[in-house]
Amino acid sequence: MLTRHNRTQESSNVVDGKQPNNKVASIVVVLFLLGAIAAFAMFGKDGDRKPVEAKKAAVVRVAKAERMDVPRELRSVGHVEPLATVAVRSRVDGELVDVLFSEGDRVKAGQQLFTIDPRPFDEAIRQSAAKVAQAKADVSKCRSLIAKDRSELARLAANRERDMAEEANARRDHARYQELVKEGAVSVEQENRYATNVASLAATVKADSAAMENEKSVIQSDQAQLEAAQAALKAAESDLLNAKLQRTYCSITAPMDGKTGALLVHRGQMVKAGDVSSLVVINKVKPVYVSFSVPEQDLPRIQELQHERPLTVGIEGLPEHVGEVNGKLTFIDNSVQRNTGTILLKATFANEREVLWPGTYVKAVLELDTIRDAIVVPTRAIQVGQVGQYVYVIGADNKAKLVVVKSKYNTAENSVIEGDLKPGDQVVIDGHMQLMPEAPVDIQPSGAGKVTD
């Protein structure tokens, strides 16, 4: 028989065995109630639900597509260069005694700029002139001797002719007496006298010939002296000309029209020929070059067009009062720069008003050709998506329509496009992020506040 204590313990054990299942059930119930309360708080009763608001119209700005002729251009940063630059240096050594211009002056070709002390050069001219005079006197003396020698040679020649004639007569007489001796008409002594006379005259003729040869040798010697004197005269005259030329270098003139830079020497300084440093630098600023580079892929088109007509190069970004400044493409480099893939071009500008200054950077615009009757829209109207390039066109119903286009040529502001677009169509230029096809729009005027994408 169980005692009360035992029954109580048994009952307690049974309850303890079911305790875990009761806790899980309690947790599930609590979670369900919490979820129901949250759902009721979020959605409320069926009668209290608000209808979904209709989608608002997208705020956009638009611009009209236009038909126009669009010039095709290449833009590049250019560098203004003088047409010519000359560093003026001295050709002679001496003291700089005068500076005849001011820094920054515009000078003309041939205008005197500097004067170097001419006194040493004047003295050199006097010395060279004296040498020339002495050399001329020597030449004159040699010519006189040659003339005298030739006169003596002529006299000797005449004597020899005379003696040769006498010798011939003596030989004829001797021959006749030789015949008479054979006939016994004259004595042998008489014939011998004629033989002796012939021998004497023959010796005289020989002596005359020797004297002539000697005189010819004298003439040759005098001729050599004359040639030496003439060479000395030419050298002296050359020295004189050089001295006069050096004297002209004392007056340093401008080699071309241009504008002078900073004066690098001053009056009283010694200057030397061949100094690395210059006296002043002159830049030719009318006309000037503008050098710039374009991508190598544009070169064939540039060359093709240049064969047809001169290509114009303009300058952008100049002050309004300057107006248009245009030049002509005059130089294409003979090779492409490997490291940049570009080629150097140069345009020549008359620069009569000197608005282009050497050393400055400008925006060069090379005008190639013109796209006729092109459809043009602002560049910012063109978007890129999965369909490629497209624009949003706003129809009469104020809804956006996506139109696929293709950009043929772009500038900083406008683009030439191909596609189903007509002049006058309104294209969206601001507010694209809010748009989708057939979305209603609210077109804002151009001067309104900023449209937020």
Buried (B, 14 or more C-beta within 10 A) or exposed (E): EEEEEEEEEEEEEEEEEEEEEEEEEEEEEEEEEEEEEEEEEEEEEEEEEEEEEEEEBBBBBBBEBBEEEBBBBBBBEBBBBBBBBBEBBBBBBBBBBEBBBEEEBBBEEEEEBBBBBBEBBBEBBEBBBEBBEBBBEBBEBBBEBBEEBBEBBEEBBEBBEEBBEBBEEBBEBBEEBBEEBEEEEBEEEEBEBBBEBBEBBBEBBEBBBEBBEEBBEBBEEBBEBBEEBBEBBEEBBEBBEEBBEBBEBBBBBBBBBBBBBEBBBEEEEEBEEEEEEBBBBBBBBBBBBBBBBBEBEBBEBBEEBBEEEEBBBBBEEBEEEEEEBEBBBBEBBEEBEEEEEBBBBBBBBEBEEEBBBBEEEBBBBBBBBEBEEBBBBBBBBBBEEEEEBBBBBBEEEBBBBBBBBEBBBEBEEBBBBEBEBEEEBBBBBBBBEBBEEEBBBEBBEEEEEEBEE
